[in-house]
Structure formats: structure tokens, C-alpha cells
Amino acid sequence: MSEVLNKATKKETFVTLFPETDNSHLTKDVGMIAYVMGKHYNYDSKIVAYNNGSYPYLEKELLGFNIEFIERVKGDPEVDGMYYLIDNAEKIDVLHLFHLNDRSLNWIKLFKKLNPQGKVYLKLDANMYITYEEFSDSKIDILKKCSLITVETKYLYDFLKRVLEVKVEYIPNGFYNFFESQKIQYEEKENFIITVGRIGLYLKANEILMEAFKLAEDKIKDWKLKIIGPVLNTFNPYIDQFFLDNPNLKDRIIFTGEIVSKKELEEEYRKAKIFCLTSRSESFGIVYVEAAKNGCFLLSSNVLPALDVTDNKKYGDIFGVDQIEELSKLIVKYTQDEERLKNNCKEIQKFAYSNFNWIDICNKIYNYINDENYSIINENCTNKEFKEVRRIIESGASKNNINDRGFIDRLKYNPEALKMSFWENHFELSCFDKYPEISGKILDFGCGSGNLDIYLARKGMFIHGIDLSEIGINIANYYKHKEVDEVKKRLCFTLNDVTKDVPKDLYDSAWSTNVFEHILYPGPIFEGLRKWIKPGGYILISVPLGYAYNDSNHVHHFMNNDELKVHLEKYIDVIKVDSDLNNKVIRALCRF
């Protein structure tokens, strides 16, 4: 690709506008995308920023890369960025921006007004907060002016794909080899656990790792913890008190301070067997992939990128945010599993080079930006079907029923999920092949808008869906009446409360998906369900894995199979519990 591109006679300009850029940003996504697009894809690329101090990376790792400094005319990055665009927009072929905020939206509007032929690449750099974003029509209109919008994690990619009327692509962050580097052999590694970052930031939760190491230390006597990065002054009192309370750990927990040299930092990764990140929130920490490409086993808090970088826990493990004891147990478990660490060392390097190499990642960016047939507008996001469902919701919302709130929120955040086509290949439909116990006349407890039940009825199953939401049942019946008569005969949707209502006939089995995480005390629910299901009948319960699905109404977060089993077995016989890591759910087969 690079050889072909280098034959071009004129270089197009690629400008990353990010006024806050300092030296540390240069080897992160802010600097690396522009750098790689220039070095490997024949752009005349640069970063536009304030002068924020010295930039030693420009003298070695990014030698020859260009930063154009802008004046602090108003001292407001947004306004000063606008002044830059007014003077330079016509000379920019691709404008690269970060974050979905008013600043970026205003820059996009101004740039496209001044240079209608110019292209905009918006990198969202998003964490979970984007799921609370309100996507107004005016905001969507601005986003449609972009040539490419990307997000870093698969979870948010799936979410935004359903919510937005514009396309979003999944493009993770990556690593770059600044110097010749040989693949790591496990024999090079030592008994080190490391973490890397700005130490002491609240969001990094470094104290969680220190406390977990303390709990595990008597079981891992030959292991040390290295904490790498600049330490905030506000964190020093905690460190001092920690070592006063635990003087025996002063030689086993090592603070290296900031390591600026990428080569020296690489050596720390190469020596470490385990990398641990305890963050409370992450968009996509580049330290993950730096550790992975150096053969480290990954331990991560349950933040958005965790499943992506561990390939659904194939190359690491995940613990709950702020869960000291859980992390401590994982540290003990994996420090004592030499075979797992050794096998991981080789395989995770392959995984990293296949998925997180900046050169390959930027190749995708290049292709999206330059594909004349690529359209960012999702033409099928709204149609007649969706508008009718929306009418049902708006009509029901006027009654202000608390049980309808979920459907009102769904319209706001997840409109695609209210369309039948969204569910056609949904992973929950395959459950019935794996759980033959769910058969006969089936009750769907908490059927919602009934979409999955309709697909099951098309396959020949007899389903009765019940829910407390009148809006949900009205939507379900709207879709039911669009089906052929044979399917209609196998379907029933009614408004019922199992704690109060008693059916005319008992059901052979039941299933319930994305319901029990909302129920604080399920005892009365199971007592009610016993009046609906035949004795000895089965129920399949499916819940999100941990914090996989964003919903502020979740009152339970089940981090593993055991947590769900312990929760349910107080009320019903639990036959087996399985995790579906690809789809981030846990399922329990239970028997009445």
C-alpha cells in the first residue's frame, strides 16, 4: 500500500486539530494517527496545537514529524481553533478531530462551510458517558458532514450503530514499533506485575492494585509489583501511609516514576509477566496494547475495552471496578499458573499484531476516508414501521406509567431495537438449540416488545409473552398482527403481573431475558411464576455479564457464573449456569 501511495505526485494534507497536545499525546492516538498517515500513507500531516512545553519525542521516536503551533489569541481552545480554521481551512484536505462535544461540532460546521470539499474524520474517544448523549436532529445533521466517525470499543460500536442515523466504524487504538523489536520469549520475563499511567488519578484507581497486592502478598512471596508513571502529589500521602502500615512491602512495591523513553518503557513491559489496569473508566487505554504486544497477561477492571483487549478473557481476566478482594484472588490464581502465563505470552503477541498495529489501523482509516462509495448516512434508520412504533410509545407515554419508562428510554437511546429487523439474527434466538428443556408451551416473562417471541413463533414455537408495560404489549401486538395467520396462532401477548394474576392453563417451560437484573428482590416473582409453570418445568434466565449493557435501572451486576447462581438458588433449583463471553451475557437454566 505505501509503495503505491508514494507514487502520487501531490500530497494531501491531514491535520489533527487538538490544542491541548503535549509531549505525552504524541505517542497516543492524538499523535500516532497523524504520524502514521504521514509516514506510511503519503499525507502531508501535522498536529495543530498550542505550544505546551518541550516535545522530546520529536527528537527521537517521532523524528521529522511536524507540530504547527497556534497563538493563544483568546486563550479559549475552541475559539483559537476557529481562528486557525478561518485562516487555513481551504488548505486542509482531511481535518481530524476528537470527541463528541460542542467544540468539535462547531469546528465541523465552520470547516465544511469554508471548505465544502474537505473531509472530516471524527474520532469519538468515547467512554460510557456517550450512552447518555442526546442525539438531536441538529447534532445528527452536523455529524452527517463527516466523512468518517470511529469509536474505539465494540460495545460502543454496537450501541452507536443502533442509535445513530449516521454510520460509526469500530477502530481501536494501537501500538507502534519505534525501533527494531524482537518477539518476546517467555524465558525473558520475571515475576513482575506492572501497571503504567499517571499514578494517583482518581479514575486510574491505583490504590486498588496496591491493596489487592497486599492481600495476596503472603501467597506470592517471589513476586513484585512495579508502578510506572509520574505520581501525582496528591497521591503521595496515601503511599506514605501505606508503607508505614506495611513496611514489609516497601521492597516489593516499586515506584519507578515517569519513564519517557519508549525503549526503556518497552523493557519494563518485556520483563513483566502480568499487566494490571484498575481504571474506573476508560475509552481505550493504549497501555493495554503495549502490554499485549510484549506478551503480558492482562488483568483489567470491567471497563469498556476489557473484553476487546483480552479477546473475551482469552488473554486475560476481568474483575469488578474497585473490587480489591476479587482482584487479589485473580493475582494469586494467575501468578500460580505458570503454564497459562507461558502460553499466553506467545499467543497474545500474535493477537496484538493482528488487531492493534497502528500501521494496519491507519490503513483502514485511509480506505474509509478515500472510498468514494462509502456513505456515512444510514438511510434505513427510520422507516414507516419505526414511525408507527414511535406513535404507540408517544401515546402510551402520556399515561405516565412507571412500567413504561423502559420503552420511552429505548426510543431515546436505542431506536433500532424497536424494529423487527434488528432482532432477526439476535444471539438469544440460538439459545433454544442449546437448551432443549425450553419447549412445549412457553411463557416469556418480561417479553418487552415481543420481537424475539415473534421470530420464535415463525420457527414453530408456541409463546405467550407477558409484561408489566402496556406500551411493550401494544408494540408486541402491533407486530403480531402483521404476521401470517399460522404465526399469529402460536403467539399471545398480554399485560400481566405474575405476583397477582393466575393463568387459566399452566405452561411447560419459561424464559426470561434481560429482566432479573432489574428486580431487587425476586422472591415474590418466583412464587408467582410457580403458579404459571408446571411442577418440574424449566426456566432459562439470561442477564448481562457485569456492566456490559448500559442501563441505570439495573440493580444487580453479575460478574461471573457463581454470582448469578448464588443469587438465584435461594429461590429455585439452579441446574447449570453458562457464560456467553462473545455476547456478554450469563444464562442460568433453573427448574421449578
ABEGO torsion letter per residue (X at the ends): XAAAAAABABBBBBBBBBAABBAAAAABAAAAAAAAAAAAAGBBBBBBBBBAEBBAAAABAABGBBBBBBBBAAGBAAAAAAAAAAAAAAABABBBBBEBBAAAAAAAAAAAAABAABBBBBBAGBBAAAAABBBBAAAAAAAAABABBBBABAAAAAAAAAABABBBBBBBBBBBBABBBBBBBAAABBBBBBBBEBBGBAAAGAAAAAAAAAAAAAABAABBBBBBEBBBAAAAAAAAAAAAABAAAAAABBBAEBBABAAAAAAAAAABABBBBABABBABBAAAAAAAAAGBBBBBBBBAAAAAAAGGGAAEBBBBBGBAAAAAAAAAAAAABAAAAAAAAAAAAAAAAAAABAAAAAAAAAAAAABAABBABBAAABBAAAAAAAAAAAAAAAAGBAAAAAAAAAAAABAAAABAAAAAABAAAAAAAABAABBEBBBBBGAEAGAAAAAAAAAGBBBBBBBABAAAAAAAAAAAAABBAAAAAABBBBBBBAAABBBABBBABBBBBGAAAABABAAAAAAAAAAABBBGBBBBBBBBBEAABBBAABABBBABAAAAAAAAAAABBBABBBBBAAAGBBBBBBBX
